[in-house]
Amino acid sequence: MVSAPASTLVRKPRNATWAQATGLPLAGLTAYQAIVHTLKLTEGETVLIHGASGGVGSLAAQIAVKNGARAIGSGSTANHSYLRSIAVEPVLYGDHLVRDVRAIIPEGVDAILDCAGRGVLALNPQLRRAGYRSCSIADSAAGATTVFARMNQAYLLRLVELVETGSLTVEVSATYSLEDAAIAQLALRDGGKKPGKIVLDVD
Ligand SMILES: NC(=O)c1ccc[n+]([C@@H]2O[C@H](COP(=O)([O-])OP(=O)(O)OC[C@H]3O[C@@H](n4cnc5c(N)ncnc54)[C@H](OP(=O)(O)O)[C@@H]3O)[C@@H](O)[C@H]2O)c1
C-alpha cells in the first residue's frame, strides 16, 4: 500500500498495459513540458529531437507530431524504422548529424530538444532558423533552458487522453524484475537498446 496526495494521481489509460502506464508519468511530463510549455511548438514548425528513440524523446516526438509539427529525430540506425513508425524523420547521431539534418531541411529548424546530453546542443548554430529556441532535459551545462519534470495533474490528464485517443503510445523497450535493476541500469548505460522506456516490475 502506498499513499499519495490525490492531486498527483490520475487513472491508468484504459488501453495501456501496466508497463506502458508505468512509463508514462515521468517521461511523459518531461516531454510534455519541453514540447508544449517550454518550446511552445506550434503547427507547421519543425523540431529536431536529439535522442528521439529514447524513453522521453519518443514521447516528445509523438506530442510534437500530434500538435502539427514536423519532427526530425536522432537515434541509432537500428531504431530508425521505429522512428518512422511514429512519423519522425530519422537521422543518425554523430559526425554527420548536421549534414543530414540540413539535407532534410536546408533552412534549419524552429526548435531543438536535447534528450541525449553529451554536448549535442553545441551543434545548434548551424541548424538554427529565425525565431529558434532550444531546451535540454539532459544537460544543464548546455546553455539552453533546462527542463525538469514537475508534477502537473492537468498535463498528466492530457497525456492519458492522448494515449486513450491513440495519439501517444508508450513504447516499452524492456521489462526487468526489481532484482535485475542493476542489469537494467547497465542496459541504459551501454546503449544499443530497443526504443522507448525500460520498466522495472516491482510485482
Ligand atoms: N530533466 C528531467 O526531468 C528528466 C526526466 C527524465 C530523464 N531525464 C534525462 O534525460 C536523458 C534521456 O532519458 P531517457 O529515459 O529518454 O533515456 P534513453 O531512453 O536511454 O534515451 C537516450 C537517447 O539518446 C540516444 N543516444 C545514445 N547515445 C547517443 C550519442 N552518443 N549521441 C546522441 N544520442 C545518443 C539514444 O539513441 P539509441 O538508443 O537509438 O542509440 C536514445 O535516443 C537522460 O540523461 C535522463 O537522465 C531527465
Ligand as a Chemical Component Dictionary entry (heavy atoms), coordinates in Angstrom:
data_LIG
# 
_chem_comp.id                   LIG 
_chem_comp.type                 NON-POLYMER 
_chem_comp.pdbx_formal_charge   0 
_chem_comp.three_letter_code    LIG 
# 
loop_
_chem_comp_atom.comp_id 
_chem_comp_atom.atom_id 
_chem_comp_atom.alt_atom_id 
_chem_comp_atom.type_symbol 
_chem_comp_atom.charge 
_chem_comp_atom.model_Cartn_x 
_chem_comp_atom.model_Cartn_y 
_chem_comp_atom.model_Cartn_z 
_chem_comp_atom.pdbx_ordinal 
LIG N1  N1  N 0  15.037 16.620 -16.762 1  
LIG C1  C1  C 0  14.226 15.640 -16.375 2  
LIG O1  O1  O 0  13.260 15.848 -15.627 3  
LIG C2  C2  C 0  14.485 14.262 -16.917 4  
LIG C3  C3  C 0  13.467 13.296 -16.906 5  
LIG C4  C4  C 0  13.742 12.040 -17.463 6  
LIG C5  C5  C 0  15.013 11.782 -17.997 7  
LIG N2  N2  N 1  15.975 12.732 -17.949 8  
LIG C6  C6  C 0  17.305 12.506 -18.541 9  
LIG O2  O2  O 0  17.118 12.635 -19.948 10 
LIG C7  C7  C 0  18.003 11.753 -20.641 11 
LIG C8  C8  C 0  17.198 10.851 -21.564 12 
LIG O3  O3  O 0  16.387 9.975  -20.771 13 
LIG P1  P1  P 0  15.687 8.733  -21.481 14 
LIG O4  O4  O 0  14.972 7.973  -20.421 15 
LIG O5  O5  O -1 14.935 9.174  -22.688 16 
LIG O6  O6  O 0  16.988 7.901  -21.938 17 
LIG P2  P2  P 0  17.131 6.749  -23.011 18 
LIG O7  O7  O 0  15.823 6.025  -23.156 19 
LIG O8  O8  O 0  18.347 5.962  -22.659 20 
LIG O9  O9  O 0  17.383 7.539  -24.413 21 
LIG C9  C9  C 0  18.654 8.068  -24.730 22 
LIG C10 C10 C 0  18.624 8.576  -26.165 23 
LIG O10 O10 O 0  19.924 9.082  -26.515 24 
LIG C11 C11 C 0  20.358 8.454  -27.735 25 
LIG N3  N3  N 0  21.825 8.335  -27.736 26 
LIG C12 C12 C 0  22.594 7.298  -27.278 27 
LIG N4  N4  N 0  23.894 7.572  -27.484 28 
LIG C13 C13 C 0  23.952 8.802  -28.081 29 
LIG C14 C14 C 0  25.013 9.639  -28.532 30 
LIG N5  N5  N 0  26.289 9.274  -28.420 31 
LIG N6  N6  N 0  24.688 10.826 -29.105 32 
LIG C15 C15 C 0  23.399 11.223 -29.216 33 
LIG N7  N7  N 0  22.343 10.476 -28.801 34 
LIG C16 C16 C 0  22.633 9.293  -28.232 35 
LIG C17 C17 C 0  19.667 7.105  -27.734 36 
LIG O11 O11 O 0  19.599 6.578  -29.062 37 
LIG P3  P3  P 0  19.635 4.970  -29.351 38 
LIG O12 O12 O 0  19.033 4.273  -28.142 39 
LIG O13 O13 O 0  18.794 4.832  -30.587 40 
LIG O14 O14 O 0  21.072 4.637  -29.532 41 
LIG C18 C18 C 0  18.293 7.478  -27.192 42 
LIG O15 O15 O 0  17.510 8.038  -28.221 43 
LIG C19 C19 C 0  18.793 11.019 -19.553 44 
LIG O16 O16 O 0  20.002 11.728 -19.362 45 
LIG C20 C20 C 0  17.907 11.130 -18.322 46 
LIG O17 O17 O 0  18.658 11.061 -17.129 47 
LIG C21 C21 C 0  15.735 13.972 -17.440 48 
# 
loop_
_chem_comp_bond.comp_id 
_chem_comp_bond.atom_id_1 
_chem_comp_bond.atom_id_2 
_chem_comp_bond.value_order 
_chem_comp_bond.pdbx_ordinal 
LIG N1  C1  SING 1  
LIG C1  O1  DOUB 2  
LIG C1  C2  SING 3  
LIG C2  C3  SING 4  
LIG C2  C21 DOUB 5  
LIG C3  C4  DOUB 6  
LIG C4  C5  SING 7  
LIG C5  N2  DOUB 8  
LIG N2  C6  SING 9  
LIG N2  C21 SING 10 
LIG C6  O2  SING 11 
LIG C6  C20 SING 12 
LIG O2  C7  SING 13 
LIG C7  C8  SING 14 
LIG C7  C19 SING 15 
LIG C8  O3  SING 16 
LIG O3  P1  SING 17 
LIG P1  O4  DOUB 18 
LIG P1  O5  SING 19 
LIG P1  O6  SING 20 
LIG O6  P2  SING 21 
LIG P2  O7  DOUB 22 
LIG P2  O8  SING 23 
LIG P2  O9  SING 24 
LIG O9  C9  SING 25 
LIG C9  C10 SING 26 
LIG C10 O10 SING 27 
LIG C10 C18 SING 28 
LIG O10 C11 SING 29 
LIG C11 N3  SING 30 
LIG C11 C17 SING 31 
LIG N3  C12 SING 32 
LIG N3  C16 SING 33 
LIG C12 N4  DOUB 34 
LIG N4  C13 SING 35 
LIG C13 C14 SING 36 
LIG C13 C16 DOUB 37 
LIG C14 N5  SING 38 
LIG C14 N6  DOUB 39 
LIG N6  C15 SING 40 
LIG C15 N7  DOUB 41 
LIG N7  C16 SING 42 
LIG C17 O11 SING 43 
LIG C17 C18 SING 44 
LIG O11 P3  SING 45 
LIG P3  O12 DOUB 46 
LIG P3  O13 SING 47 
LIG P3  O14 SING 48 
LIG C18 O15 SING 49 
LIG C19 O16 SING 50 
LIG C19 C20 SING 51 
LIG C20 O17 SING 52 
# 
